[in-house]
Amino acid sequence: MFRKTMAAAAMGVGLLLAAAGSASAYTMDAGGVGWVGKGEVQSAYGWNNKAMQDNVAGVTFVYDSTATYEVVCEFDNPGGHHVITNTKRSSVKATLGSDARNNSSGKQGPMTGWYLTGFGAVTSTGQAVPSVGDGCPGNSGLGAITSVTQTGTGTGGLYALWSGQSRLLTLTVATTTL
């Protein structure tokens, strides 16, 4: 009897852990619309339920994407190649979400996550991506850019921001790079 009870308890814990892992990732489409489950942010920051309820109002989201570009310049003498790296940060608008289940009702009500409602303001860091015809970078603007080709993308993803801290969240549905 004791063995059956322990086996059932272990199986129950395994199912709970599997459910928690699958429930705590986010979905987002190319327009910045999707869902972030409460558990994703809670796990990322290591918060218990009380800390989650205390901090939920201060959580915001941004989407970062980094790209590299090869820039070809022409001068009176032989041209040059330059590599430019640019990171775009897009704010993501979000509203608190809840559903009809009777779950833990803290200060913010029965909060279950955030509805992502689209991208907001976009800022860029790193080097500006030049255009064909611009002056050559690193050459006092002399010469002209003859081509700009994106050669790769680097790190990117949805981040939860809270109190000056940033945590990368786990994607479950593919997005497009900005």
C-alpha positions in Angstrom: 0.0 0.0 0.0 2.8 2.4 0.9 4.6 1.7 -2.3 1.5 2.4 -4.4 0.9 5.6 -2.6 4.5 6.8 -3.1 4.4 5.7 -6.8 1.1 7.7 -7.3 2.6 10.7 -5.5 5.8 10.6 -7.6 3.7 10.3 -10.8 1.6 13.3 -9.7 4.7 15.4 -9.0 6.1 14.5 -12.4 2.8 15.5 -14.2 2.8 18.8 -12.2 6.4 19.5 -13.2 5.7 18.7 -16.9 2.6 20.9 -16.9 4.4 23.7 -15.2 7.2 23.6 -17.8 4.8 23.6 -20.7 2.6 26.3 -19.3 5.4 28.8 -18.6 6.6 29.8 -22.1 5.4 32.6 -24.3 3.9 32.8 -27.8 4.2 35.8 -30.1 3.5 36.5 -33.7 5.4 38.8 -36.1 3.2 41.8 -35.0 4.1 41.4 -31.3 0.7 39.8 -30.4 0.7 36.8 -28.1 0.7 35.6 -24.5 3.2 35.3 -21.7 2.1 33.0 -18.9 2.6 34.1 -15.3 4.8 31.1 -14.6 7.3 32.2 -17.3 8.1 35.5 -15.5 7.8 34.0 -12.1 10.3 31.3 -12.9 12.7 33.8 -14.7 12.9 35.9 -11.5 12.6 33.1 -9.0 9.5 34.6 -7.4 7.1 32.7 -5.2 3.3 33.6 -5.6 3.4 36.5 -3.1 6.5 38.1 -4.8 4.8 37.7 -8.1 1.7 39.5 -6.9 3.8 42.2 -5.3 5.8 42.8 -8.5 3.4 42.2 -11.3 2.6 45.9 -11.9 6.2 46.7 -12.5 6.8 44.1 -15.2 7.2 45.3 -18.8 8.4 43.6 -22.0 10.8 44.3 -24.9 11.8 42.4 -28.0 15.5 42.6 -29.0 17.0 41.6 -32.3 20.6 42.0 -33.5 21.8 41.9 -37.1 25.1 42.3 -38.8 25.6 43.9 -42.2 28.5 44.0 -44.7 29.0 47.4 -46.2 31.0 47.9 -49.4 32.6 51.3 -50.1 34.1 52.6 -53.3 36.9 55.2 -53.3 39.1 56.7 -55.9 41.6 54.0 -54.9 40.5 50.4 -54.0 37.3 50.1 -51.9 36.8 48.6 -48.5 34.5 46.3 -46.6 33.1 47.2 -43.2 31.0 45.1 -40.8 28.2 47.0 -39.0 26.3 45.5 -36.0 22.9 47.0 -35.1 20.5 46.0 -32.3 16.8 47.0 -32.4 14.8 47.1 -29.2 11.0 47.2 -29.5 8.8 47.8 -26.6 5.9 45.3 -26.4 2.6 46.5 -25.2 1.0 44.2 -22.7 -2.1 44.0 -20.5 -2.6 41.8 -17.5 -4.7 38.7 -18.3 -6.9 36.5 -16.2 -9.3 33.7 -16.8 -12.4 32.4 -15.0 -10.6 29.8 -13.0 -10.6 30.3 -9.2 -6.8 30.5 -8.8 -4.7 32.5 -6.4 -6.3 35.9 -6.1 -3.6 38.3 -5.0 -3.6 42.1 -5.0 -3.9 42.1 -8.8 -6.8 39.6 -8.9 -6.7 36.2 -10.5 -3.7 37.1 -12.8 -2.6 34.3 -15.1 -0.3 36.2 -17.4 0.0 39.0 -19.9 -1.7 39.5 -23.3 0.9 40.9 -25.7 -1.0 43.5 -27.8 1.7 44.6 -30.3 5.0 46.4 -30.7 5.4 49.9 -29.5 8.4 52.3 -29.9 11.6 51.0 -31.5 15.1 52.2 -30.6 18.4 51.1 -32.1 21.8 50.7 -30.5 25.2 50.0 -32.1 26.2 51.4 -35.4 23.5 52.9 -37.7 22.8 50.8 -40.8 23.9 53.0 -43.7 22.2 53.2 -47.1 23.6 52.9 -50.6 25.0 56.3 -51.6 25.9 57.3 -48.1 29.5 58.3 -47.2 31.8 55.4 -46.2 32.0 54.7 -42.4 35.4 55.2 -40.9 36.7 57.3 -43.8 35.4 60.8 -42.8 32.5 60.2 -45.1 34.7 60.1 -48.2 33.8 57.6 -50.9 30.3 56.1 -51.4 28.6 53.0 -50.2 27.8 50.7 -53.1 26.0 47.9 -51.3 24.6 47.0 -47.8 23.9 43.3 -47.2 22.6 41.7 -44.1 24.9 38.8 -43.3 23.5 37.4 -40.1 21.3 37.7 -37.1 22.5 37.2 -33.6 20.8 37.0 -30.2 17.3 38.1 -29.9 14.0 37.4 -28.1 11.4 38.6 -25.7 12.7 40.0 -22.4 10.8 40.6 -19.2 12.0 43.8 -17.5 11.5 44.5 -13.8 13.3 46.9 -11.5 16.3 47.4 -13.8 16.7 43.7 -14.4 16.2 41.9 -17.7 15.3 38.2 -18.2 15.2 36.3 -21.6 11.9 34.3 -21.8 11.4 30.9 -23.5 9.7 31.0 -27.0 7.2 28.3 -27.9 5.9 29.8 -31.2 8.3 31.2 -33.8 8.5 34.9 -34.4 10.2 36.8 -37.2 13.3 39.0 -36.6 12.6 42.7 -36.6 
